[in-house]
Each structure stands twice: as C-alpha cells, then as structure tokens.
Amino acid sequence: MSAPLRVGVVGLGSMGSKYAALLRDGKIAGATLSAVCNRSPAPRAAYADVPGFADIQSLLKAHAAEAIIIATPHYAHTAIAIAALRGGLHVLVDKPIAVHKADAEKMLAAHAGTQGVFAIMFQMRTDPRYRKIKDLLTRGALGRLQRVQWTLTDWFRTATYYRAGQWRATWRGEGGGILLNQAPHQLDLLQWLVGQPERVRAWCHLGKYHEIEVEDEVTAYLEFPGGATGVFIASTGEAPGTNRLEIAGDRARIVLEGDRLTLDTNQVPAAKLCARSKEMFVVPKSTRQEFLLEPPAEAHRTVMQNFVKAIRTGAPLIAPAEEGLRSLELANAMILSAVTDAAVTLPISARRYATALKKLIAASAK
C-alpha cells in the first residue's frame, strides 16, 4: 500500500480547522495532515504535532505537503493557489475560487500544463436532492426549459456576524457580500443544473439591513440560451427566510423547498396542448411524484475524499476548479449589472469587472 497523501491546510479559521481535524483524526482515507499554515501563530498551536508555517512559501520550501486545502479569506486564494500549483502541489480551494474573474483565470492558467489536481469545495453537489434534480434534467424529464426561480433568503445574519472580522463585508477585504460569501454554492448549483445564463440584470442593495458596504440583498433577472428566463433572490436580512427552487419546463416542474422535492409531470407537454387544443381554458392534467431525500451529513468530507481519490486513481472530480470560474462569473455579472445600472451579457469582460471592483475598493471604509 502506498503511503498516505500528505495534505496541508492553509488558513485555520472555522472551515480550515474543520478540514484539518478531519485529516488529523483519520477521517479521510489515504490521507494525513502533514502541515498547517496560518499567518497568525495562535491557531497553529492546536496542531503542534505537525509542522506549522506562516506562509505558503515556507511550506513549499520545506516540502511539507503533496497537496493543500485553501481556506483563507477570499483575496488570498489566488496567490496561494498559483504558488502551490507552480510548486507541483495538488490544490483544493474553498469557495469562491477567487474574488473576480481575472484572478480565477490566472489560477486556471497556472494549473494548465501541470499534472496537479485542482478542485473546488462545492460540497452541495453531493446532496441527493440536487443530484436527483440533475438526473431528471439530464434525462429530459422537464422537456424544454421555460423558467427557473430560486428564492434564497434563509441566510439571516446579525450585525455581530459582520463585525466578527475586519475583512468581512468590505470590498477591500472580502470583495462582496452574500454573492461572494453565502450564495456561491447556489450559484454553482444553478449553472450546474440549467447552464449559464447569457444575460443578467441585477439589483444589489448595499448595506440595506446591516451597516456594511457590500450587498446583503440581491434580485437578479436571468435570460438563458433557448429562451428560458430566471429570477434569483438572496438576502441576509430576512427572517423567517425561504429556500425554494423551482425549475419549470413544458413537460414538468420541479420544486425543492426544505427537504421536500416534488415533480409534477404533464400528461401532454404544455407547448403541444397550447398549439393543438380546440378549447380556450383547458390546462394539461398532471401527476405528482415526491422524493424523500435527506441532505448528506458529511458533504465536506465527501469532497475531500474525492480529492484524494482523484490524485491517487484519477477518479473524476465532483467539482473541478474550472467550475468555480462559472459561478464566480455569475456573481461578478450580478454586481456589475447593479453598479452600472444596466443589463450585462455573459461572458463578461474580466478587465471591465476588475476596473469596477477597483472603484468600489477605492471607496472602501476598511
């Protein structure tokens, strides 16, 4: 048997500490915690049994890991990932892959031509409910896509949450609000399930419910290739919140709210009945299926295990890093639309968004 894969964790906040504990406690088969890296020494003290480093360059120089998991504040992802990939390491980065498209493209360019595995922590792709939706869509169970609507307002956060770190909820420190912090998983699922929209018009309300400078409420209108439309609503200031996803086609409609997933299927596709019926007010008869699927208990562990397996055996990744660019671009497009007060088409110009972000950073309070 080969020796365990030596994995280092960079960033020991709440998520990084969780990843480090899973590795240290032997919860990831075929891998071991070989190093920790954190700018501040205090969090490293909890892992005195493994080498600790203050920066990625020191970790690389010591050859302390074969792979790393990045769980630092967002802006740091780019430089750390590029250094690690160029240094021959495999990389698993927490969401979002970066703050803006240009940085994500630099990371992917550094990965190109290497033998390393580069993945992103999109653990919600392991959720049986979303996997079932993906299967239904792939099989064409909904027919022609007509509408997507995701109301995602169960991310309530207090003022204390936003005051927990100076970098949090600032353009300079975090690069955005709910779109860069809470909702990247849903933006990833949205494009994974139904594809990337081609046009976005969004309204991002900055500091509507909290004394912050970034968006804490978003309403976006989406247009997809083929004519389907969508609405994406997210908020950290609403309670009780809602998490409801609807995907409608001319053949069927999927609704996921909470743990309840339902599929209503028309006996005759709506478009066909619309075109051929001799009646004025008839609607298609439909049948309902309900799927009882529980969310996974150890989704992060599943992605970490998949990362190790991909390195050792070449297994397909749950979420390749390239997928991180797509959801990030969608978030960037929404912010760009809001700050320019205009619709934007995708793909967006990385340079144009970087310029817009620099203006927001220039006015940043922190």
C-alpha positions in Angstrom: 0.0 0.0 0.0 1.2 3.5 -0.8 1.9 6.0 2.0 -0.9 8.3 2.9 -1.1 11.5 0.9 0.4 14.4 2.8 -2.1 17.2 2.9 -1.5 20.7 4.4 -4.3 23.1 5.3 -3.8 26.8 4.6 -6.0 29.0 6.7 -7.2 27.9 10.1 -10.5 29.7 10.6 -13.7 27.8 11.2 -13.6 25.9 7.9 -9.9 25.3 7.8 -9.9 24.0 11.3 -12.7 21.6 10.3 -10.7 20.3 7.3 -7.5 19.9 9.4 -9.4 18.0 12.1 -10.8 15.6 9.6 -7.3 14.9 8.3 -5.7 14.7 11.7 -8.4 12.3 13.0 -8.0 9.9 10.1 -11.5 10.6 8.7 -10.1 10.9 5.1 -8.9 7.5 3.9 -5.5 7.5 2.3 -4.5 11.0 3.6 -2.9 12.6 6.6 -2.5 16.1 7.9 1.2 16.9 7.3 1.2 20.7 7.8 -0.8 23.7 8.8 -0.3 27.2 7.5 -1.7 30.4 9.1 -0.4 33.9 9.3 -1.2 34.2 13.0 0.6 31.7 15.2 -2.2 31.2 17.7 -4.4 28.9 15.6 -1.3 26.8 14.7 -0.8 25.9 18.3 -3.7 23.5 18.2 -1.7 21.4 15.7 1.7 21.3 17.4 2.1 17.7 16.3 2.6 18.7 12.6 4.8 21.4 11.1 3.4 24.9 11.1 4.1 27.7 8.7 3.2 31.4 8.5 3.1 31.5 4.7 2.8 29.2 1.7 6.4 29.9 0.5 7.7 28.5 3.8 5.5 25.4 3.4 6.7 24.8 -0.1 10.3 25.3 0.7 10.0 22.6 3.5 8.3 20.1 1.1 5.8 19.6 3.9 2.9 18.6 1.7 1.9 17.0 -1.5 -1.5 18.7 -1.6 -3.1 21.6 0.2 -6.6 22.8 1.1 -7.0 26.6 0.9 -9.4 28.1 3.5 -8.2 31.6 3.8 -10.1 34.9 3.2 -11.1 35.2 -0.5 -8.5 37.5 -1.9 -5.6 35.3 -0.7 -6.9 32.3 -2.7 -5.2 33.4 -5.9 -1.6 33.9 -4.8 -1.6 30.8 -2.6 -3.1 28.5 -5.3 -0.8 29.8 -8.0 2.3 29.3 -5.8 1.2 25.8 -4.8 0.3 24.7 -8.4 3.6 26.0 -9.7 5.3 24.2 -6.9 3.9 20.9 -8.0 1.2 20.5 -5.4 -2.4 19.4 -5.8 -5.0 22.1 -4.7 -8.5 22.0 -3.2 -9.8 25.6 -2.7 -12.8 26.6 -0.7 -15.5 28.7 -2.3 -15.4 31.1 -4.0 -12.4 30.2 -6.2 -11.4 33.9 -6.2 -13.0 37.3 -5.9 -13.2 38.2 -9.5 -12.9 36.6 -12.9 -9.4 37.8 -13.8 -7.9 36.3 -10.7 -9.7 33.0 -11.3 -8.3 32.9 -14.9 -4.8 33.4 -13.5 -5.3 30.4 -11.2 -6.5 28.2 -14.1 -3.7 29.4 -16.3 -1.2 28.3 -13.6 -2.8 24.9 -13.5 -2.8 24.4 -17.2 0.0 22.1 -18.3 0.7 20.7 -14.8 -0.1 17.2 -13.6 -1.8 18.5 -10.5 -5.4 18.1 -9.4 -7.2 21.4 -8.9 -10.6 21.2 -7.3 -13.1 23.5 -5.5 -15.1 22.8 -2.4 -18.7 22.7 -3.8 -19.9 20.1 -1.4 -23.6 20.8 -2.1 -23.1 18.9 -5.4 -23.1 15.7 -3.2 -26.6 16.4 -1.9 -29.0 13.7 -3.1 -31.7 16.2 -3.7 -29.7 18.3 -6.2 -28.3 15.1 -7.7 -31.8 13.9 -8.3 -32.7 17.2 -10.0 -29.6 17.0 -12.1 -30.6 13.4 -13.2 -34.1 14.5 -14.1 -32.8 17.4 -16.2 -30.2 15.3 -17.9 -32.8 12.7 -18.9 -35.0 15.5 -20.3 -37.9 14.8 -17.8 -38.8 18.5 -17.8 -38.9 18.9 -21.6 -38.0 22.4 -22.9 -36.8 24.6 -20.1 -39.0 27.6 -19.5 -38.4 29.1 -16.1 -36.0 29.0 -13.1 -36.7 30.7 -9.8 -34.6 30.5 -6.7 -35.7 32.4 -3.6 -32.8 32.1 -1.1 -33.5 34.3 1.9 -32.7 31.9 4.7 -29.2 33.3 5.2 -30.1 35.6 8.0 -27.0 37.2 9.6 -26.7 39.6 12.6 -24.6 42.7 12.9 -22.4 40.8 15.3 -21.6 38.3 12.5 -20.4 41.1 10.2 -18.3 42.7 13.0 -16.5 39.4 13.6 -13.6 40.2 11.3 -12.3 43.5 9.9 -12.0 42.0 6.4 -15.6 40.8 6.4 -18.3 42.6 4.4 -16.0 45.0 2.7 -15.0 45.4 -0.9 -11.3 45.6 0.1 -11.4 42.6 2.5 -14.0 40.2 1.1 -14.8 41.5 -2.4 -18.6 41.3 -1.9 -21.4 40.2 0.4 -23.9 37.5 0.0 -22.9 36.7 -3.6 -19.3 36.0 -2.6 -19.9 34.5 0.9 -23.2 32.8 1.4 -24.6 32.1 -2.1 -21.6 30.8 -4.2 -22.9 27.2 -3.6 -26.4 28.1 -5.0 -24.9 30.0 -7.9 -22.8 26.9 -8.7 -25.8 24.6 -8.5 -27.8 27.0 -10.7 -25.3 26.8 -13.5 -24.6 23.1 -12.9 -28.3 22.3 -13.2 -29.6 24.5 -16.0 -26.5 26.1 -17.5 -25.1 29.6 -17.5 -27.4 32.5 -18.4 -26.4 34.7 -21.3 -27.8 37.9 -19.9 -28.2 39.3 -16.4 -30.0 42.3 -15.0 -29.5 42.6 -11.2 -30.2 44.9 -8.3 -27.8 44.6 -5.4 -28.7 46.5 -2.3 -25.6 47.6 -0.4 -26.0 47.6 3.4 -29.8 47.5 3.3 -30.2 45.6 6.5 -26.7 45.9 8.1 -24.1 48.7 8.5 -21.9 47.2 5.7 -20.7 48.4 2.4 -21.4 45.3 0.3 -24.6 43.6 -0.9 -26.9 42.0 1.7 -29.9 41.7 -0.7 -30.0 40.7 -4.4 -32.7 40.3 -7.0 -31.5 39.2 -10.4 -33.3 38.5 -13.7 -31.7 35.9 -15.9 -32.0 35.1 -19.6 -30.8 31.7 -20.8 -30.0 30.4 -24.3 -33.1 28.9 -25.8 -35.5 31.5 -24.3 -35.8 30.3 -20.7 -35.8 33.0 -18.0 -35.0 33.0 -14.3 -35.1 35.0 -11.1 -32.6 34.7 -8.3 -33.3 36.4 -5.0 -31.0 36.3 -2.0 -30.9 38.1 1.4 -29.1 38.0 4.7 -31.7 40.4 6.3 -34.9 38.4 6.0 -36.5 36.2 8.7 -38.2 33.8 8.5 -36.4 33.1 5.3 -37.2 30.9 2.3 -35.2 28.4 0.3 -37.3 27.4 -2.6 -36.1 26.3 -6.0 -38.5 25.9 -9.0 -37.5 24.7 -12.4 -40.3 24.6 -15.0 -40.3 23.0 -18.4 -43.1 22.4 -20.9 -43.2 18.8 -19.8 -42.8 19.0 -16.0 -41.9 21.2 -13.0 -39.5 20.5 -10.1 -39.9 22.2 -6.8 -37.5 21.8 -3.9 -38.3 23.5 -0.6 -36.7 22.3 2.5 -36.3 18.6 2.3 -39.4 18.2 0.1 -38.7 17.5 -3.6 -41.7 17.2 -5.9 -42.0 16.6 -9.6 -45.3 17.5 -11.4 -45.4 15.9 -14.9 -47.9 16.9 -17.6 -49.6 14.1 -19.4 -49.3 16.2 -22.5 -46.5 18.8 -22.9 -47.8 22.3 -22.3 -46.5 23.6 -25.6 -48.2 20.7 -27.5 -51.5 21.2 -25.8 -51.3 25.0 -26.3 -50.8 24.6 -30.0 -53.3 21.8 -30.7 -56.2 22.2 -28.2 -59.6 23.4 -29.6 -60.6 24.6 -26.1 -59.8 28.0 -24.6 -59.3 27.3 -20.9 -58.0 23.7 -20.7 -54.8 23.0 -18.8 -52.7 19.9 -19.0 -53.5 17.2 -16.5 -50.5 16.3 -14.3 -49.3 13.7 -11.9 -47.1 14.3 -8.9 -44.1 12.4 -7.5 -42.5 13.2 -4.2 -38.9 12.2 -3.4 -37.8 11.8 0.2 -34.1 12.5 0.1 -32.0 13.6 3.1 -29.2 16.1 2.7 -25.8 14.5 3.3 -24.3 14.5 6.8 -20.6 14.7 5.8 -20.6 16.6 2.5 -17.2 18.3 3.1 -15.7 15.0 4.0 -17.0 13.5 0.7 -15.4 16.2 -1.4 -12.1 15.8 0.5 -12.2 12.1 0.0 -13.0 12.6 -3.7 -10.0 14.9 -4.0 -7.6 12.3 -2.6 -9.1 9.6 -4.8 -8.7 11.8 -7.9 -5.0 12.3 -7.0 -4.4 8.6 -6.3 -6.5 6.9 -9.0 -7.6 9.6 -11.5 -11.2 9.5 -10.4 -13.4 12.3 -11.8 -13.7 15.3 -9.5 -17.0 16.3 -8.0 -16.2 19.9 -8.8 -13.1 20.8 -10.9 -11.7 24.2 -10.3 -12.9 25.3 -13.8 -16.5 25.1 -12.5 -15.6 27.7 -9.8 -15.0 30.2 -12.6 -18.6 29.8 -13.9 -20.3 30.6 -10.6 -17.9 33.4 -9.8 -18.5 35.0 -13.2 -22.3 34.8 -12.5 -21.7 36.6 -9.1 -19.5 39.2 -10.8 -22.1 39.8 -13.5 -24.8 40.5 -10.9 -22.6 43.0 -9.1 -21.5 44.6 -12.4 -25.1 44.9 -13.5 -26.1 46.6 -10.2 -23.2 49.1 -10.1 -23.6 50.1 -13.8 -27.5 50.0 -13.5 -27.7 48.0 -16.8 -28.0 44.5 -18.1 -24.8 42.7 -18.9 -24.1 39.8 -21.2 -22.0 36.7 -20.4 -19.2 36.0 -20.6 -18.3 39.3 -19.0 -15.1 41.2 -19.6 -12.7 40.3 -16.8 -10.9 43.7 -17.2 -14.2 45.6 -17.0 -15.2 43.9 -13.8 -11.8 44.3 -12.2 -12.0 48.1 -13.0 -15.4 48.3 -11.4 -14.2 46.5 -8.3 -11.2 48.8 -8.0 -13.6 51.7 -7.9 -15.6 50.0 -5.1 -12.4 49.2 -3.2 -11.2 52.8 -3.5 -14.3 53.9 -1.6 -14.0 51.0 0.9 -14.1 52.0 4.5 -11.6 49.3 5.5 
